[in-house]
Amino acid sequence: MPDQMPRSQDPSTQDGSGHPGPQPPVQDRPARDAGQGGNRADPPTGLAITALVLGIVAFFVAEIPVIGIVSFLLGPAAIVFGIIALRRKQRKALAVTGLVLGAVAVVVAAVVTAIVAFLWAQATGEHTVRYVVASDGPVSVSYFNGGDSVQERVDGTWEKEITYSGLPIAGLTVEAGDAGTVSCEIFMDGSSVSKNSGVGRADCASGNMEYWQRRFLQL
């Protein structure tokens, strides 16, 4: 008897006549996965966003006198977070923006603080005040000597010079017993800062902007 060759019982390889059937298509999984770019995760942004927020806050606060010293803390923190975010390959645009704003905030805060410190030193330093009074007869003068208000009785032209430390504050009032004409003038650190005249009374004070304008012009 002729040898009986066993036939494959796999229905996927045979059709009804015993011949091999069509093979299922072979899918190229790596190629398919490579074409699906949406499966790739976005880079983290936590540190980059932190650097950006700190940089923005530091930049806007730096422009405020006194409060701007907070930028000396927030600015460097934004720089550090920005550098770490760049090293960890987080969102570059956010990290760089926060880093730059933090650096600029430190510079702005330093400039504003220096200006405020200079003005404060100028304002609270030593000042020389000279009071000048002119009248037709005896008058009563009241002036600020740096600590208290002093009143004196003078006759005709009168001058008084005092030196004190503190804010550049000066005040002078002239009162005549009759209806005579009187005048007053205040010199602060060599500059005339207030001048006035009147009938029976005249008031002068250093609370105007001319003093500060002259001080800035001397810088």
Secondary structure, 3 states (H helix, E strand, C coil): CCCCCCCCCCHHHCCCCCCCCCCCCCCCHHHHHHHCHHHCCCCCCHHHHHHHHHHHHHHHHCCCCCHHHHHHHHHHHHHHHHHHHHHCCCCHHHHHHHHHHHHHHHHHHHHHHHHHHHHHHHHHCEEEEEEEEEECCEEEEEEECCCCEEEEEEECCEEEEEEEECCCCCEEEEEECCCCEEEEEEEECCEEEEEEEEECEEEEECCCCHHHHHHHHCC
